[in-house]
């Protein structure tokens, strides 16, 4: 099984940027922890400062929803869109039409930040949102996706 983790702008600077807000852990450390915790899951990680890359990667997942013998099933996408969460209608549209569960992650509590950060255009088109749980939000998103995936394949959703 596969989970795609997509990070948007400036998240390549985790561990170095605004440590008082985002903490001191790098994305490499976060990924290592996640990979060691779920050995049977194949994680694909991508980060871009470019909005179109995020949209392209979401759209690429669509054909893999019905896996062939050569493709792993995809449990879903973990998306930390960074600043694009508050500005990108195009990214919102890509998530809305993706047909795959997307979990929105925000390391900081955006509801307690500057007014322009308090609204996410993604929240109501994502299957779930994890906001303000620090970098542990990525692991919580994995747990949520795995439970939702198991419910889907067992037909108990």
VOGU-3710 file (C-alpha; in Angstrom, 3 decimals, decimal comma):
1> xxxxxxxxxx> 0,000/0,000/0,000  1,113/3,526/-0,758  0,588/6,953/0,815  1,631/10,121/-0,960  2,872/12,991/1,219  2,848/16,365/-0,515  4,342/19,490/1,013  3,955/22,952/-0,421  6,021/26,121/-0,301  8,686/26,687/2,332
11> xxxxxxxxxx> 8,164/23,274/3,911  11,576/22,266/2,568  12,828/24,553/5,369  11,258/22,567/8,241  13,613/22,428/11,182  15,263/25,696/10,211  12,438/28,130/9,478  10,416/29,804/12,266  11,297/27,110/14,815  9,034/28,770/17,378
21> xxxxxxxxxx> 6,071/27,993/15,089  7,077/24,837/13,166  9,507/23,154/15,560  13,028/21,853/15,088  12,360/18,563/13,285  13,285/18,361/9,631  11,075/16,616/7,100  13,766/13,939/6,743  13,410/13,179/10,468  9,622/13,148/10,251
31> xxxxxxxxxx> 9,686/10,787/7,264  12,170/8,442/8,918  9,935/8,179/11,990  6,886/7,485/9,847  8,671/4,904/7,698  9,987/3,080/10,773  6,530/3,046/12,351  4,710/1,667/9,286  7,139/-0,708/7,602  4,476/-2,205/5,339
41> xxxxxxxxxx> 3,501/1,163/3,804  5,341/2,676/0,857  5,554/6,424/1,375  6,161/8,714/-1,571  7,283/12,175/-0,511  7,302/15,250/-2,713  7,764/18,926/-1,945  7,515/21,943/-4,196  7,377/25,685/-3,892  5,321/25,688/-7,103
51> xxxxxxxxxx> 1,547/25,404/-7,060  1,307/23,610/-10,396  3,591/20,801/-9,226  1,238/20,035/-6,340  -1,747/20,008/-8,694  0,067/17,752/-11,186  1,014/15,277/-8,461  -2,563/15,081/-7,184  -3,852/14,512/-10,705  -1,264/11,779/-11,358
61> xxxxxxxxxx> -2,750/9,700/-8,539  -6,141/9,338/-10,213  -5,256/6,507/-12,632  -3,737/4,526/-9,770  -6,995/4,385/-7,801  -7,821/1,074/-9,471  -4,438/-0,648/-9,109  -3,281/-3,290/-11,529  -1,060/-6,204/-10,569  1,901/-3,883/-11,073
71> xxxxxxxxxx> 0,561/-0,981/-8,984  0,250/-0,662/-5,259  -3,120/0,400/-3,886  -3,116/3,988/-2,687  -4,592/4,726/0,717  -4,588/8,473/0,119  -2,691/11,727/0,157  -1,349/13,747/3,065  -1,250/17,373/1,962  0,434/20,250/3,759
81> xxxxxxxxxx> -0,081/22,928/1,149  1,508/25,646/3,273  0,487/29,123/2,150  -1,426/27,723/-0,825  -4,024/26,454/1,643  -5,195/30,031/2,022  -4,919/31,199/-1,582  -5,217/28,461/-4,195  -8,582/27,819/-5,755  -6,820/25,694/-8,389
91> xxxxxxxxxx> -5,340/23,394/-5,731  -8,736/23,201/-4,033  -10,300/22,131/-7,343  -7,640/19,427/-7,853  -8,295/18,003/-4,380  -12,071/18,159/-4,857  -11,988/16,184/-8,089  -9,238/13,761/-7,086  -11,528/10,939/-6,019  -9,050/9,904/-3,341
101> xxxxxxxxxx> -8,995/10,707/0,375  -6,820/13,735/1,104  -5,867/14,644/4,661  -4,947/18,285/5,155  -2,142/18,863/7,660  -1,085/22,140/9,248  1,744/22,002/11,757  0,684/25,236/13,437  -2,792/26,099/14,615  -3,889/28,305/11,736
111> xxxxxxxxxx> -7,009/29,351/13,665  -4,778/31,257/16,099  -2,491/32,882/13,564  -2,774/35,987/11,408  -6,264/36,635/10,019  -5,237/35,750/6,450  -4,096/32,277/7,604  -7,240/31,398/9,541  -9,216/30,208/6,534  -8,161/27,203/4,510
121> xxxxxxxxxx> -9,722/26,805/1,076  -8,936/23,087/1,321  -10,657/22,051/4,539  -14,128/21,418/3,154  -12,853/19,385/0,157  -10,467/17,229/2,200  -11,595/13,995/3,828  -10,023/15,046/7,119  -7,955/17,891/8,580  -5,306/17,847/11,285
131> xxxxxxxxxx> -4,468/21,334/12,456  -2,084/22,485/15,148  -0,659/19,140/16,268  2,915/19,982/15,321  4,882/17,591/13,177  3,039/14,695/14,854  0,159/15,687/12,563  1,816/13,728/9,748  1,707/10,486/11,768  -1,884/11,212/12,784
141> xxxxxxxxxx> -2,738/11,646/9,110  -1,176/8,262/8,295  -3,248/6,626/11,035  -6,429/8,252/9,742  -5,752/7,207/6,142  -4,983/3,602/7,106  -8,188/3,313/9,136  -10,216/4,872/6,323  -8,562/2,568/3,771  -9,336/-0,510/5,857
151> xxxxxxx> -12,942/0,624/6,192  -13,177/1,096/2,404  -11,768/-2,309/1,529  -13,961/-4,023/4,119  -16,990/-2,181/2,796  -17,919/-0,833/6,223  -17,516/2,843/5,461
//
